[in-house]
Amino acid sequence: MIVKNIEEVLIYESPDGGKTVYSRKSGSSEREMVKEDNTQNVVTRWYEWRNILRLAETEPTLADVINKAEVVYALIKKEKN
């Protein structure tokens, strides 16, 4: 590949060993996030769901909403299979 202009070269950088990746044009300090590790977000959501399910044991409104979500989930899962 022949580079006609140095601005065409993208540089990929990661300050945390690949969990978060940024790209920028050569010679520029402006960068754009390409990939972000969302492992912590997933773990946090699992803990939140655990707490939601526990609370639903004593909160009928919350239990009803969860039951409806489970029905929708089952229907979508059945449709995809």
N, C-alpha and C positions, 0 to 999 in steps of 0.2 A: 504494500500500500504506500502510495506517495502522499505525503502530507503537503497540501497546498498552502495551508495557513496554520500557524501555531494554535490559533483559537479552536481548531477542530479537534485537538487532542484533549480527551477527558482523563483526568487523574482521579483515581478512587483511593480514599483514605479511610482509615478506621482507628479512632483513638482508643478503642477498647477490645482490640484483638478480634474484630470481625462481628461483634454483636450489633454494632451500629456502623453503617457504611455511608459515607458522603461522596459525592462526585463534584468536581469543579473543573472548569476549563483551565488549561495550562496558562499560567501567568495571572490568574485571577484569584482573589481571596474569597470571593462569594462562592458558597457551596450549597448543595441541595442534598437532603437526606434521601438515600436510595433504599436503605433497609434498616429496620429497627427491631431489636430483639424484644418480643412482647411476652417472654416467659413469665416475668413477674406479674404482668397484667392477668395472665391466665390463672396463675396461682391465687392471686387476690380474688378473682371472680369465683373460683372454686370455694374458697373460704366464705365468701359472701353468700353463695348458694346454700352452703351448709347452715349458716345462720338463718337464712330465709326459711329453709325447710323446718328447722327447729321452732321458729316463731309461728309457723303455720299450724303447728300442733295445738296452739292455744288461740289462734286468730282465725275464725271461720272465713272471713272475707279473703284473707291471704290464701288459705287452703283452697277456696273455691277457684281463685285465679290460677293457682298452680295446677289444679285438676284440669282446668280448661286448656292450659298450655300443654299438659301431657297428652290430652286428646288430639290437639293440633299436631303435636310432634308425631304421635302414632300414625295419624292419617298421612302425613307427609312421608314418613318412613315407609309405610305400606305402598304408597303411590310410586316411590322411587324403586321399589323392589319389583 
